[in-house]
Amino acid sequence: MAKIDYLNANMVAWVTDDGSYGVGSVSVFDPDMLTDEQWERLANLSDYDRLAYVQAVIDGNGDDFKGEQEEWLNN
């Protein structure tokens, strides 16, 4: 059985791997972990890039992240 760590907080943010509600992978995090600029970028990413972007930001690699849609637009 998988161990579940619970986060007790007044306010949390979450993203999924495909934009759906509760299906697939979900990342739950403190909304203060992202700056206003990062929230704006997150809002403009495709649903399929959002989870990877949040994980990159949390890992300190958000500035280097290139989503699939961004790479397509830049080529």
C-alpha positions as CSV (number, residue, x, y, z in Angstrom):
1,M,0.0,0.0,0.0
2,A,1.3,3.4,-0.9
3,K,2.1,5.9,1.9
4,I,0.3,9.2,1.6
5,D,1.6,12.3,3.2
6,Y,-1.1,14.8,4.0
7,L,-0.6,18.5,3.7
8,N,-2.7,20.6,6.1
9,A,-2.9,24.2,4.8
10,N,-5.5,26.9,4.5
11,M,-4.7,27.4,0.8
12,V,-3.1,25.0,-1.7
13,A,-2.6,25.0,-5.4
14,W,-2.7,22.0,-7.7
15,V,-2.1,21.0,-11.3
16,T,-2.7,17.7,-13.1
17,D,-0.8,16.1,-16.0
18,D,-3.7,16.5,-18.5
19,G,-5.9,19.3,-17.1
20,S,-8.5,17.0,-15.7
21,Y,-9.9,16.9,-12.2
22,G,-8.4,14.1,-10.1
23,V,-7.4,11.7,-12.9
24,G,-3.8,10.9,-13.4
25,S,-0.9,12.6,-11.7
26,V,-1.5,15.6,-9.4
27,S,0.9,18.0,-7.8
28,V,-0.3,19.8,-4.7
29,F,1.8,22.7,-3.5
30,D,1.9,26.0,-1.7
31,P,0.8,28.7,-4.1
32,D,3.5,31.0,-2.7
33,M,6.1,28.7,-4.3
34,L,5.4,30.5,-7.7
35,T,5.9,34.1,-8.4
36,D,3.3,36.2,-10.2
37,E,5.2,35.9,-13.4
38,Q,5.4,32.1,-13.0
39,W,1.6,31.9,-12.4
40,E,1.1,34.0,-15.6
41,R,3.3,31.6,-17.6
42,L,1.5,28.6,-16.1
43,A,-1.9,30.0,-17.1
44,N,-0.6,30.4,-20.7
45,L,0.8,26.8,-21.0
46,S,-1.1,24.0,-22.5
47,D,-2.8,21.6,-20.0
48,Y,-0.2,18.9,-20.8
49,D,2.8,21.1,-19.9
50,R,1.5,22.6,-16.6
51,L,2.5,19.7,-14.3
52,A,6.0,19.5,-15.8
53,Y,6.4,23.3,-15.5
54,V,5.4,23.4,-11.8
55,Q,7.8,20.5,-11.0
56,A,10.6,22.3,-12.9
57,V,9.9,25.5,-10.9
58,I,9.9,23.7,-7.6
59,D,13.1,22.0,-8.6
60,G,14.7,25.4,-9.4
61,N,14.7,24.8,-13.2
62,G,11.6,26.9,-14.2
63,D,13.6,29.4,-16.2
64,D,15.0,26.6,-18.4
65,F,11.6,24.9,-19.0
66,K,10.4,24.6,-22.6
67,G,6.9,23.1,-23.0
68,E,5.9,21.3,-26.2
69,Q,3.7,24.1,-27.3
70,E,6.4,26.7,-26.7
71,E,9.0,24.7,-28.7
72,W,6.5,24.3,-31.6
73,L,5.8,28.0,-31.7
74,N,9.6,28.9,-31.6
75,N,10.4,26.5,-34.6
